[in-house]
């Protein structure tokens, strides 16, 4: 039996928590922006897969994980154009189109990977960790927290930035108005269509970033349907958080802890089926959802098409 309190194990556990947290947190941030504006993106799973595949290919081709993340974000935003045109502009059913986007994203990426990379399965070069001088030398915390890839700190900045812009700026006010009182936003001289389009594109870009982080940094490879329902978990996290970015981060961290806990259980002498261990993160989310079900908040105009002047 391994020593659960050894520095090496604790470092591995903390790193595992962060690896499980970041992709979900990025996707949930994008979904938060979208849902606050009234756009329900059920295609987030497909966008994560497309972003993951695009980021993986770009990293392999260029050798730059930063370029891979950028391409992943652009791929997610490009796929979200389907949501923008058909949902926001034309007012078609958001649920049906979201599911279609997920199926298309999963199918296209799996076919492309099988045709181009399945035989060789090359690994993506992440470029190594960014060690912060001084802080990275702190026992346990230093090698685990302050020796993460550079994009980890970009993610932290994005969390702070999204929280600030949603709560402290006129842009954030417009986003919330589009999801709660779209007619009032129009009456005040704003554009519901433009606001929701921006939110949907940002949501797609964040989903693409989450998928790219999962492929490039978390695993260093792409496998078909590797998200395993993470996009749907992001939707649940968003509804539980009720538009509060801090809660998005905390619930995502809880998910990451359960992912790392599954690894811990596999290293112990406990005889637990691997299927049960793999179910732990989703079970934790379900328990949180049941406990806080009454606190789940849905914007009044979420999923409802908006027509200017309609009553």
Backbone bond lengths (Angstrom), bond angles and torsions (degrees), N, CA, C in turn:
res aa  C-N    CA-C-N  psi(-1)  N-CA   C-N-CA  omega(-1)  CA-C   N-CA-C  phi
1 X - - - 1.471 - - 1.530 109.83 -
2 X 1.328 117.27 136.81 1.447 121.10 -177.33 1.526 110.91 -76.05
3 X 1.330 114.47 159.28 1.459 120.77 177.44 1.521 108.39 -83.95
4 X 1.339 117.03 108.36 1.455 121.12 -175.22 1.523 112.94 -71.34
5 X 1.324 117.24 -13.11 1.466 120.35 -179.30 1.519 112.63 -106.59
6 X 1.306 117.53 7.19 1.461 120.08 179.64 1.533 109.70 -72.00
7 X 1.342 117.65 147.71 1.473 120.15 179.74 1.526 112.94 -56.01
8 X 1.324 116.75 -41.06 1.470 119.57 -178.75 1.523 111.41 -61.72
9 X 1.331 115.51 -41.46 1.457 118.66 -179.92 1.524 111.38 -68.64
10 X 1.341 117.37 -43.55 1.457 120.54 -179.61 1.525 111.46 -61.97
11 X 1.330 115.72 -39.33 1.467 119.91 177.27 1.527 110.29 -61.54
12 X 1.326 115.52 -45.79 1.463 120.37 179.27 1.520 111.42 -61.65
13 X 1.330 116.26 -39.96 1.463 120.59 -179.18 1.534 111.18 -65.76
14 X 1.327 117.43 -45.51 1.468 120.89 -179.10 1.524 110.48 -65.00
15 X 1.323 116.30 -42.90 1.466 119.95 177.62 1.524 110.16 -60.89
16 X 1.336 116.96 -41.16 1.460 120.77 177.88 1.511 112.27 -62.40
17 X 1.335 116.47 -38.64 1.468 120.21 177.21 1.524 111.13 -61.14
18 X 1.319 116.60 -45.35 1.465 121.12 -177.79 1.520 110.96 -68.40
19 X 1.324 116.59 -39.29 1.463 120.40 179.28 1.527 110.71 -63.01
20 X 1.329 117.11 -37.85 1.459 120.35 178.05 1.514 113.46 -76.53
21 X 1.332 116.71 -24.09 1.471 121.17 -175.29 1.514 113.24 -81.59
22 X 1.332 117.29 -47.17 1.469 121.43 -167.47 1.525 114.03 -60.85
23 X 1.347 120.89 -49.25 1.475 118.48 -179.76 1.529 112.96 -58.89
24 X 1.328 116.61 -41.89 1.463 120.08 178.76 1.519 110.82 -65.96
25 X 1.312 117.30 -41.72 1.461 120.94 -177.67 1.535 111.16 -64.48
26 X 1.329 116.98 -40.69 1.462 120.12 178.33 1.526 110.85 -63.39
27 X 1.334 115.90 -46.14 1.463 119.40 179.78 1.523 111.22 -64.05
28 X 1.332 117.43 -41.27 1.463 121.05 -179.63 1.525 111.80 -68.25
29 X 1.324 117.85 -32.11 1.464 120.31 175.58 1.525 110.62 -62.10
30 X 1.343 115.21 -45.71 1.460 118.76 178.63 1.511 112.03 -63.90
31 X 1.328 116.89 -40.68 1.460 120.44 178.64 1.521 111.14 -66.46
32 X 1.332 116.93 -32.73 1.465 120.22 176.98 1.519 111.23 -62.34
33 X 1.327 115.96 -45.30 1.469 119.86 178.26 1.522 110.17 -61.06
34 X 1.342 116.14 -45.13 1.459 119.69 -178.67 1.520 112.88 -64.74
35 X 1.332 117.08 -47.44 1.467 120.05 -177.21 1.525 111.77 -68.49
36 X 1.320 117.23 -32.19 1.459 119.01 176.95 1.525 111.06 -64.36
37 X 1.335 117.29 -26.05 1.459 121.18 179.42 1.524 112.40 -91.39
38 X 1.345 117.44 -5.69 1.451 120.64 179.90 1.513 115.03 100.57
39 X 1.344 117.22 8.70 1.463 121.41 -178.82 1.525 109.01 -105.65
40 X 1.323 116.77 116.22 1.463 121.97 176.56 1.522 107.92 -93.45
41 X 1.322 116.78 113.12 1.466 121.49 -175.75 1.525 110.03 -102.34
42 X 1.320 117.05 90.98 1.457 120.65 175.69 1.528 111.77 -81.44
43 X 1.319 116.21 -1.07 1.458 120.14 177.41 1.513 113.42 -91.95
44 X 1.326 117.26 11.61 1.451 121.06 -175.15 1.532 112.01 -62.39
45 X 1.319 117.08 -32.24 1.468 120.69 178.34 1.535 110.55 -63.25
46 X 1.326 116.13 -45.98 1.457 119.92 177.96 1.514 112.57 -64.42
47 X 1.334 116.86 -36.96 1.460 120.82 178.97 1.525 111.25 -67.00
48 X 1.329 116.43 -36.71 1.463 119.76 176.68 1.530 110.71 -65.03
49 X 1.320 116.97 -40.69 1.465 120.04 179.59 1.513 111.41 -67.04
50 X 1.321 116.96 -42.11 1.470 120.44 178.08 1.533 110.29 -65.45
51 X 1.336 116.22 -43.22 1.457 119.45 177.21 1.512 112.08 -63.76
52 X 1.348 116.79 -39.75 1.455 120.74 178.30 1.514 112.14 -63.92
53 X 1.329 116.77 -44.41 1.467 119.99 -179.84 1.528 110.93 -66.82
54 X 1.339 116.38 -45.48 1.462 120.04 -179.51 1.530 111.22 -63.03
55 X 1.339 116.71 -42.41 1.461 119.88 178.52 1.513 112.25 -65.24
56 X 1.316 116.13 -38.70 1.467 121.57 178.20 1.530 110.92 -63.27
57 X 1.329 116.85 -47.29 1.468 121.22 -179.51 1.525 110.49 -64.98
58 X 1.332 117.05 -43.30 1.464 120.26 -179.64 1.525 111.50 -64.38
59 X 1.321 116.63 -38.48 1.466 120.01 178.23 1.521 110.96 -67.33
60 X 1.325 117.27 -41.64 1.466 120.64 176.75 1.525 111.44 -61.61
61 X 1.318 116.15 -42.19 1.462 120.76 -174.55 1.519 112.83 -73.77
62 X 1.327 116.03 -37.64 1.466 119.92 -173.71 1.526 113.96 -101.99
63 X 1.343 116.54 -22.43 1.456 120.02 -174.59 1.515 113.17 78.33
64 X 1.341 116.81 6.69 1.464 121.33 -178.32 1.525 109.68 -114.87
65 X 1.329 116.22 116.98 1.463 119.62 177.54 1.532 111.24 -69.87
66 X 1.324 117.45 -28.45 1.467 120.74 177.74 1.521 110.22 -65.03
67 X 1.327 116.51 -43.40 1.459 119.63 176.80 1.524 109.99 -65.16
68 X 1.322 116.35 -37.24 1.453 119.89 177.48 1.517 112.07 -60.19
69 X 1.323 117.38 -42.78 1.465 120.90 178.49 1.529 111.02 -65.29
70 X 1.328 116.43 -40.28 1.468 119.92 178.91 1.526 110.79 -63.18
71 X 1.332 116.15 -45.47 1.461 120.05 179.51 1.528 110.58 -64.94
72 X 1.326 117.25 -37.97 1.459 120.25 176.79 1.518 111.89 -60.92
73 X 1.337 116.89 -42.54 1.458 120.73 178.51 1.530 111.09 -64.64
74 X 1.325 116.24 -41.96 1.469 120.07 179.71 1.526 110.98 -65.83
75 X 1.330 116.81 -37.56 1.465 120.30 178.84 1.524 110.81 -65.76
76 X 1.330 117.18 -42.43 1.453 120.16 177.22 1.524 111.87 -63.38
77 X 1.346 116.69 -41.00 1.463 120.76 178.48 1.526 110.95 -66.13
78 X 1.347 116.20 -38.06 1.470 119.87 179.65 1.526 110.85 -63.58
79 X 1.324 116.92 -42.35 1.465 119.74 179.03 1.525 111.29 -68.44
80 X 1.323 116.42 -30.36 1.468 119.26 179.45 1.529 111.78 -69.38
81 X 1.341 117.02 -12.91 1.466 119.46 175.57 1.529 110.84 -60.32
82 X 1.333 116.26 -29.58 1.469 119.61 175.87 1.522 110.03 -60.59
83 X 1.334 115.67 -43.97 1.469 120.50 178.62 1.524 110.07 -65.10
84 X 1.334 116.47 -42.09 1.464 120.61 -177.99 1.526 110.82 -61.88
85 X 1.329 116.31 -50.35 1.467 120.03 -174.77 1.529 111.55 -71.05
86 X 1.321 116.55 -50.29 1.463 119.58 -172.49 1.526 113.53 -82.61
87 X 1.306 116.85 -33.92 1.470 119.90 -179.26 1.518 112.09 -89.18
88 X 1.343 115.48 -58.07 1.467 120.01 -172.76 1.523 111.42 -72.50
89 X 1.332 117.00 -48.03 1.465 119.73 -175.34 1.523 113.03 -80.82
90 X 1.337 117.34 -43.56 1.465 120.36 -174.59 1.519 113.02 -97.03
91 X 1.328 117.43 -12.62 1.454 120.58 174.86 1.510 115.29 73.85
92 X 1.345 117.98 24.56 1.460 120.27 178.16 1.526 110.40 -76.06
93 X 1.318 115.86 167.49 1.460 121.64 -173.69 1.522 112.00 -61.46
94 X 1.323 117.02 121.37 1.467 121.45 -176.34 1.519 112.25 -69.77
95 X 1.325 117.29 -32.95 1.462 120.23 -177.58 1.522 110.62 -69.69
96 X 1.327 116.90 -47.50 1.464 121.18 -178.97 1.524 110.67 -62.26
97 X 1.323 116.96 -46.58 1.459 120.15 -177.76 1.527 111.55 -69.20
98 X 1.322 116.49 -34.85 1.460 119.22 177.98 1.513 111.66 -62.69
99 X 1.323 116.34 -44.12 1.460 120.45 177.70 1.524 110.45 -64.24
100 X 1.343 116.65 -38.56 1.464 120.57 178.85 1.526 110.84 -63.35
101 X 1.322 117.07 -40.92 1.466 120.83 178.61 1.530 110.94 -63.72
102 X 1.327 116.60 -41.01 1.463 120.41 177.89 1.521 111.44 -62.73
103 X 1.327 116.61 -46.03 1.464 120.00 179.39 1.521 111.45 -64.14
104 X 1.340 116.50 -40.87 1.463 120.19 -179.92 1.523 110.95 -66.85
105 X 1.343 116.79 -44.01 1.465 120.00 -179.84 1.509 112.13 -62.16
106 X 1.334 116.85 -43.98 1.455 120.25 178.76 1.516 112.36 -66.05
107 X 1.336 116.84 -42.93 1.462 120.48 -178.24 1.508 113.11 -67.30
108 X 1.333 117.03 -46.14 1.470 120.93 -178.25 1.522 111.42 -63.50
109 X 1.330 116.92 -46.56 1.472 119.33 -177.95 1.524 112.21 -66.92
110 X 1.330 117.55 -36.24 1.464 119.52 179.87 1.526 110.87 -68.10
111 X 1.331 116.87 -39.87 1.471 120.25 178.58 1.525 110.77 -65.88
112 X 1.334 117.15 -45.01 1.460 120.82 -179.83 1.530 111.50 -62.60
113 X 1.322 115.87 -43.16 1.462 118.87 179.84 1.526 111.10 -65.54
114 X 1.322 117.34 -43.23 1.472 120.50 -179.87 1.525 111.38 -62.16
115 X 1.324 116.66 -36.27 1.456 120.18 -178.23 1.530 113.11 -77.13
116 X 1.325 117.10 -33.86 1.467 120.39 -170.37 1.529 114.69 -106.35
117 X 1.339 118.29 -32.86 1.460 119.30 -169.23 1.527 115.34 -129.61
118 X 1.313 118.72 -7.00 1.463 119.66 -172.46 1.528 112.83 -64.28
119 X 1.322 118.07 -30.40 1.464 120.44 -177.60 1.524 112.49 -78.48
120 X 1.326 116.48 -34.26 1.469 119.75 -177.66 1.525 112.72 -99.22
121 X 1.342 117.30 -31.05 1.472 123.14 -179.85 1.526 112.24 46.08
122 X 1.341 118.71 58.41 1.465 120.39 -178.11 1.520 112.33 -67.96
123 X 1.304 115.85 153.28 1.461 122.16 178.67 1.514 110.00 -94.98
124 X 1.322 116.59 142.19 1.456 122.05 177.65 1.527 109.65 -85.03
125 X 1.320 116.24 135.82 1.464 121.64 178.60 1.525 109.13 -87.59
126 X 1.324 116.79 112.25 1.466 120.64 -176.92 1.525 113.15 -79.91
127 X 1.315 117.54 -11.66 1.459 120.13 179.84 1.514 114.44 85.40
128 X 1.338 118.19 3.88 1.461 120.69 176.18 1.513 112.83 86.49
129 X 1.319 114.77 174.96 1.467 121.49 -177.21 1.522 110.94 -87.74
130 X 1.320 115.55 154.92 1.457 122.11 175.04 1.522 107.94 -98.07
131 X 1.323 116.14 105.84 1.462 120.49 -178.44 1.523 109.77 -89.78
132 X 1.330 115.30 124.75 1.461 120.90 178.95 1.524 108.49 -84.62
133 X 1.327 117.84 118.48 1.468 120.40 -176.72 1.527 112.23 -54.16
134 X 1.312 115.78 135.74 1.462 121.29 179.86 1.512 111.95 85.21
135 X 1.328 117.41 -59.03 1.464 120.90 -178.01 1.525 112.45 -68.09
136 X 1.328 116.38 -33.18 1.464 118.98 -178.61 1.527 112.33 -71.39
137 X 1.329 117.34 -10.58 1.468 121.14 179.38 1.535 112.64 -91.25
138 X 1.333 117.89 -5.25 1.458 120.77 177.99 1.528 108.86 -65.54
139 X 1.326 118.11 132.19 1.474 119.48 -179.68 1.522 112.05 -56.16
140 X 1.292 116.15 137.67 1.467 126.86 177.27 1.534 111.73 64.32
141 X 1.329 117.88 -61.40 1.461 121.03 -177.27 1.528 111.14 -65.29
142 X 1.316 116.84 -40.59 1.459 120.67 -177.60 1.515 113.44 -59.71
143 X 1.341 118.47 -57.21 1.468 119.85 -179.05 1.526 114.08 -66.43
144 X 1.315 117.69 -22.60 1.466 119.88 -177.50 1.523 112.64 -93.57
145 X 1.324 118.00 -46.60 1.461 121.32 -175.32 1.523 112.84 -93.49
146 X 1.321 116.76 -42.17 1.463 120.03 -173.83 1.531 113.11 -98.35
147 X 1.330 115.82 19.28 1.463 120.54 173.69 1.522 109.70 -129.77
148 X 1.329 114.97 36.82 1.457 121.48 179.92 1.528 110.51 -86.48
149 X 1.342 117.52 164.56 1.477 119.59 172.81 1.518 110.70 -58.12
150 X 1.309 116.28 152.00 1.455 120.10 -177.32 1.517 113.56 -57.15
151 X 1.335 116.47 -32.82 1.462 118.44 -177.68 1.521 112.13 -70.14
152 X 1.316 117.54 -17.88 1.469 119.32 174.82 1.521 110.02 -59.07
153 X 1.319 116.88 -41.77 1.465 120.43 -179.38 1.521 111.45 -74.29
154 X 1.328 116.50 -27.74 1.466 119.13 171.16 1.519 109.90 -63.22
155 X 1.336 116.45 -39.87 1.464 120.81 177.86 1.526 111.25 -61.91
156 X 1.326 116.76 -42.88 1.469 120.63 177.48 1.526 109.89 -59.85
157 X 1.330 115.83 -42.96 1.468 119.95 178.95 1.526 111.14 -64.90
158 X 1.331 116.79 -36.96 1.463 120.26 178.70 1.528 111.20 -65.74
159 X 1.326 116.61 -39.01 1.466 120.22 177.83 1.528 110.23 -60.55
160 X 1.321 115.89 -48.23 1.471 120.33 179.45 1.522 110.46 -63.99
161 X 1.336 116.40 -43.46 1.458 120.61 -177.94 1.515 112.87 -64.40
162 X 1.330 117.48 -45.55 1.464 120.49 179.67 1.523 110.19 -63.23
163 X 1.338 116.69 -43.24 1.452 119.90 178.05 1.521 112.05 -59.28
164 X 1.316 116.50 -41.64 1.472 120.89 -179.93 1.525 111.39 -67.34
165 X 1.334 116.68 -49.08 1.463 119.62 -174.74 1.527 112.02 -68.20
166 X 1.339 117.32 -32.99 1.463 118.79 179.37 1.524 112.28 -71.21
167 X 1.325 117.31 -31.26 1.463 120.55 -173.24 1.527 114.31 -104.44
168 X 1.325 117.71 -21.36 1.466 119.57 -169.30 1.524 114.45 -120.67
169 X 1.319 119.11 4.33 1.461 119.91 -175.81 1.525 110.80 -127.87
170 X 1.329 115.46 162.28 1.464 120.80 177.04 1.532 110.95 -65.04
171 X 1.329 115.65 -32.03 1.462 119.10 177.73 1.526 110.24 -62.36
172 X 1.313 116.48 -44.63 1.453 120.31 177.65 1.519 111.92 -63.40
173 X 1.323 116.24 -37.43 1.461 120.38 177.52 1.527 110.54 -63.34
174 X 1.329 115.96 -40.14 1.472 120.22 178.11 1.524 110.67 -65.24
175 X 1.342 116.35 -39.42 1.462 120.68 178.66 1.526 109.87 -60.35
176 X 1.314 116.90 -47.98 1.464 120.54 -178.06 1.522 111.30 -67.74
177 X 1.314 116.59 -36.61 1.463 120.13 179.12 1.525 110.84 -65.59
178 X 1.321 117.05 -37.60 1.464 120.83 179.69 1.521 111.19 -64.52
179 X 1.328 116.97 -28.28 1.455 120.40 -179.67 1.510 114.31 -92.38
180 X 1.334 117.29 -18.52 1.461 120.39 -176.37 1.522 112.53 -111.86
181 X 1.307 116.54 -47.23 1.464 120.95 -179.50 1.531 109.34 -136.04
182 X 1.329 118.22 71.82 1.467 119.90 -176.35 1.524 113.21 -59.85
183 X 1.317 117.09 -35.55 1.464 119.37 179.29 1.524 110.89 -63.72
184 X 1.323 116.85 -35.71 1.467 120.72 178.26 1.520 110.90 -66.91
185 X 1.327 116.95 -37.84 1.466 120.09 177.34 1.518 110.45 -63.13
186 X 1.338 116.82 -43.19 1.457 120.07 177.29 1.526 111.10 -63.32
187 X 1.320 116.63 -41.76 1.466 120.37 -179.10 1.519 112.12 -64.68
188 X 1.354 115.90 -28.44 1.468 120.27 -179.73 1.519 112.12 -84.43
189 X 1.313 117.24 2.09 1.466 120.28 177.79 1.517 114.29 97.98
190 X 1.331 117.22 2.29 1.459 119.91 177.51 1.516 111.44 -87.24
191 X 1.310 115.84 173.94 1.462 121.32 -179.76 1.526 109.06 -119.21
192 X 1.328 116.48 114.76 1.460 120.54 178.65 1.520 110.74 -64.83
193 X 1.332 116.47 -41.57 1.460 120.52 -179.15 1.527 111.49 -62.49
194 X 1.321 116.37 -46.29 1.466 119.47 -179.55 1.526 110.60 -65.42
195 X 1.313 116.82 -42.90 1.465 120.86 -178.68 1.523 111.11 -63.53
196 X 1.335 116.92 -46.41 1.456 119.68 179.44 1.526 111.92 -67.72
197 X 1.309 116.96 -34.77 1.471 119.95 177.63 1.522 110.87 -63.68
198 X 1.325 116.50 -44.75 1.463 120.67 177.17 1.525 110.89 -60.50
199 X 1.329 116.23 -43.78 1.467 120.43 -178.56 1.526 110.76 -64.58
200 X 1.334 117.67 -42.09 1.460 121.25 -179.92 1.524 111.33 -65.32
201 X 1.322 117.13 -40.38 1.466 120.35 178.62 1.527 111.13 -66.46
202 X 1.325 116.54 -41.97 1.458 119.78 176.44 1.525 111.19 -63.87
203 X 1.323 116.08 -40.78 1.461 119.80 177.77 1.515 111.48 -60.47
204 X 1.332 117.35 -42.15 1.458 120.90 176.81 1.514 112.49 -64.48
205 X 1.338 116.24 -40.45 1.464 119.80 178.86 1.529 111.33 -63.61
206 X 1.324 117.15 -41.93 1.467 120.63 178.36 1.531 111.10 -66.36
207 X 1.331 116.50 -39.18 1.461 119.42 176.81 1.521 110.30 -63.19
208 X 1.332 116.90 -41.70 1.457 120.60 176.44 1.512 112.27 -62.09
209 X 1.329 116.66 -38.67 1.465 120.69 176.18 1.524 111.21 -62.99
210 X 1.349 115.98 -42.83 1.458 119.60 178.82 1.514 112.04 -61.28
211 X 1.335 116.67 -43.39 1.456 120.19 178.04 1.511 112.19 -66.37
212 X 1.339 116.62 -40.41 1.460 120.51 179.20 1.525 111.34 -65.55
213 X 1.336 116.94 -39.14 1.470 120.04 177.61 1.526 110.59 -63.49
214 X 1.325 115.63 -39.75 1.461 120.49 179.36 1.525 111.13 -62.92
215 X 1.338 116.46 -41.65 1.465 120.26 -177.58 1.524 112.63 -79.22
216 X 1.328 116.47 -42.79 1.467 120.26 -172.21 1.522 112.32 -82.88
217 X 1.320 117.33 -48.14 1.467 120.27 -173.58 1.535 113.29 -99.21
218 X 1.320 117.10 -41.91 1.467 119.05 -175.06 1.524 112.40 -71.53
219 X 1.339 116.69 -40.76 1.461 120.03 -177.05 1.523 113.88 -119.90
220 X 1.318 117.90 -23.90 1.463 120.91 -177.01 1.511 112.62 72.56
221 X 1.331 117.16 14.63 1.460 120.91 -178.46 1.517 108.83 -157.75
222 X 1.321 115.00 166.44 1.461 120.60 175.47 1.517 108.84 -118.69
223 X 1.313 116.01 135.56 1.459 121.64 172.65 1.524 107.76 -131.33
224 X 1.318 118.09 145.17 1.463 120.11 -179.27 1.528 112.23 -55.54
225 X 1.318 114.88 135.98 1.469 123.31 177.64 1.534 111.94 56.74
226 X 1.326 115.99 36.34 1.454 121.00 -175.76 1.533 113.14 -69.96
227 X 1.317 119.05 -15.48 1.462 120.85 -179.34 1.526 112.11 -72.07
228 X 1.329 117.53 -26.83 1.477 121.43 175.57 1.529 113.54 51.88
229 X 1.332 116.64 43.78 1.463 119.75 177.55 1.516 114.99 85.32
230 X 1.334 118.01 9.87 1.461 120.79 -177.14 1.531 111.51 -63.38
231 X 1.318 116.60 -32.23 1.454 119.51 178.65 1.518 112.32 -64.24
232 X 1.327 117.14 -39.20 1.457 120.56 178.23 1.527 110.68 -69.80
233 X 1.330 116.63 -34.61 1.464 119.86 174.81 1.525 109.89 -62.51
234 X 1.335 116.61 -38.09 1.469 120.75 178.85 1.527 110.99 -61.13
235 X 1.327 117.01 -37.05 1.467 120.42 178.20 1.532 109.96 -65.08
236 X 1.330 116.64 -42.20 1.467 120.49 178.51 1.525 110.38 -64.14
237 X 1.333 116.36 -44.35 1.464 120.63 178.77 1.527 110.56 -58.34
238 X 1.321 115.89 -42.28 1.463 120.37 -179.38 1.523 111.77 -62.52
239 X 1.318 116.41 -43.54 1.467 119.12 -179.51 1.523 111.80 -69.49
240 X 1.329 116.42 -34.82 1.459 119.45 176.63 1.524 111.19 -67.22
241 X 1.330 116.47 -36.09 1.467 120.78 -176.04 1.526 112.51 -74.19
242 X 1.334 118.16 -21.12 1.474 122.07 177.60 1.516 112.38 56.77
243 X 1.324 116.15 40.00 1.454 120.68 176.83 1.518 114.87 81.76
244 X 1.335 117.67 2.02 1.467 120.96 -179.25 1.528 108.58 -95.78
245 X 1.308 115.38 114.92 1.461 121.41 -174.13 1.521 111.55 -63.91
246 X 1.337 117.22 -35.21 1.463 120.24 178.61 1.530 110.50 -59.71
247 X 1.332 116.66 -41.09 1.460 120.00 178.66 1.523 111.51 -68.99
248 X 1.317 116.91 -32.81 1.466 119.91 173.96 1.522 109.99 -58.69
249 X 1.334 115.88 -45.75 1.460 120.71 -179.94 1.526 111.52 -65.08
250 X 1.334 117.35 -42.23 1.467 120.89 -177.18 1.525 112.33 -67.88
251 X 1.329 117.16 -44.78 1.471 119.65 179.75 1.530 110.00 -67.60
252 X 1.326 117.36 -36.41 1.468 120.83 176.35 1.520 110.28 -63.97
253 X 1.327 116.12 -38.58 1.464 119.83 177.52 1.524 111.16 -65.30
254 X 1.320 116.90 -38.66 1.471 120.61 176.37 1.524 110.10 -59.41
255 X 1.310 116.47 -43.01 1.462 120.40 177.55 1.529 110.17 -61.57
256 X 1.349 116.09 -44.24 1.459 119.70 179.28 1.517 112.58 -62.05
257 X 1.334 116.90 -37.38 1.467 120.58 178.11 1.520 110.62 -63.50
258 X 1.334 117.31 -42.14 1.466 119.52 -179.97 1.527 111.65 -68.11
259 X 1.338 116.63 -32.78 1.476 119.49 175.13 1.526 109.95 -62.91
260 X 1.341 115.89 -47.45 1.462 119.82 178.88 1.522 111.47 -65.78
261 X 1.336 116.82 -34.83 1.463 120.68 178.15 1.523 111.06 -62.21
262 X 1.314 116.53 -36.01 1.455 120.07 176.44 1.517 111.76 -60.54
263 X 1.333 116.07 -39.66 1.468 120.26 176.36 1.522 110.81 -64.66
264 X 1.332 116.55 -40.27 1.468 121.34 178.64 1.525 110.61 -59.88
265 X 1.326 116.56 -46.09 1.460 120.60 -177.93 1.526 111.95 -63.56
266 X 1.325 116.28 -31.86 1.458 119.52 178.16 1.524 111.91 -70.80
267 X 1.332 116.69 -23.93 1.462 120.83 -178.16 1.526 112.19 -89.86
268 X 1.319 116.73 -10.27 1.459 119.66 -179.59 1.531 110.64 -90.19
269 X 1.323 115.37 177.71 1.465 120.34 -179.61 1.524 112.43 -85.99
270 X 1.336 117.65 1.29 1.458 121.08 179.92 1.529 110.09 -68.51
271 X 1.296 116.13 134.55 1.454 121.65 -179.06 1.524 109.38 -92.16
272 X 1.349 115.68 83.70 1.456 121.87 -178.96 1.529 108.41 -116.38
273 X 1.318 118.29 128.01 1.472 120.49 178.81 1.527 111.85 -55.88
274 X 1.317 116.11 141.04 1.469 120.34 -179.05 1.527 111.86 -62.29
275 X 1.324 117.59 -30.88 1.466 119.89 178.46 1.526 110.92 -64.29
276 X 1.325 116.38 -37.35 1.467 120.52 178.25 1.528 109.84 -67.77
277 X 1.328 116.00 -41.42 1.467 120.20 178.76 1.529 110.70 -63.02
278 X 1.321 116.28 -43.04 1.460 119.60 179.08 1.517 113.30 -66.15
279 X 1.320 116.36 -21.76 1.465 121.52 -179.24 1.523 112.41 -82.43
280 X 1.330 118.18 -16.29 1.462 121.96 -173.41 1.534 114.06 -55.40
281 X 1.343 120.18 -48.24 1.474 118.60 -178.84 1.520 113.08 -59.17
282 X 1.326 116.60 -40.54 1.457 120.32 -178.68 1.531 110.79 -73.53
283 X 1.318 116.54 -33.29 1.459 120.46 176.21 1.525 110.34 -64.87
284 X 1.331 116.26 -40.67 1.466 120.27 178.85 1.525 110.74 -62.32
285 X 1.326 116.58 -42.33 1.467 120.48 179.00 1.525 110.44 -64.46
286 X 1.328 116.87 -40.88 1.472 120.47 178.92 1.524 111.38 -63.63
287 X 1.340 116.60 -40.11 1.466 119.81 178.90 1.525 110.70 -64.43
288 X 1.322 115.94 -44.43 1.471 119.84 177.98 1.520 110.37 -61.76
289 X 1.333 116.36 -40.37 1.462 120.08 179.68 1.519 111.44 -63.56
290 X 1.335 116.80 -41.89 1.470 120.47 179.36 1.525 110.80 -66.04
291 X 1.334 116.32 -44.12 1.468 120.52 -177.32 1.523 111.36 -64.99
292 X 1.339 115.60 -40.58 1.466 119.36 -175.24 1.526 111.98 -107.80
293 X 1.328 116.77 24.67 1.472 120.20 -176.41 1.532 111.91 -57.87
294 X 1.314 116.73 -38.02 1.465 119.29 -178.71 1.523 112.37 -71.27
295 X 1.318 116.63 -15.15 1.460 119.94 -179.86 1.529 112.66 -92.60
296 X 1.327 116.84 -6.20 1.457 119.87 -179.82 1.527 109.77 -64.01
297 X 1.327 114.63 130.46 1.464 119.77 -177.10 1.523 109.79 -116.61
298 X 1.326 115.71 133.23 1.457 121.16 176.60 1.522 107.72 -123.64
299 X 1.335 116.38 128.57 1.459 120.22 179.60 1.528 109.85 -57.53
300 X 1.326 118.42 139.44 1.469 121.13 -176.76 1.526 113.72 -55.31
301 X 1.334 116.76 -34.01 1.463 120.34 -176.84 1.525 112.34 -99.55
302 X 1.349 117.80 12.46 1.461 120.41 -176.82 1.528 110.89 -63.33
303 X 1.311 115.82 125.19 1.458 121.61 177.13 1.514 114.15 81.51
304 X 1.319 117.80 -3.68 1.463 120.80 -178.17 1.521 109.80 -96.46
305 X 1.338 118.57 125.32 1.462 120.18 177.33 1.513 110.63 -65.27
306 X 1.308 116.00 150.48 1.465 119.82 -178.33 1.526 109.82 -116.80
307 X 1.317 114.92 129.06 1.456 121.56 175.45 1.517 107.77 -120.74
308 X 1.310 115.58 123.05 1.471 119.44 -175.59 1.536 109.99 -63.45
309 X 1.330 114.97 129.12 1.446 120.69 178.04 1.512 114.12 88.22
310 X 1.352 117.07 -9.09 1.464 119.45 -179.75 1.522 110.31 -76.41
311 X 1.313 117.07 152.13 1.462 122.30 179.91 1.531 109.91 -116.93
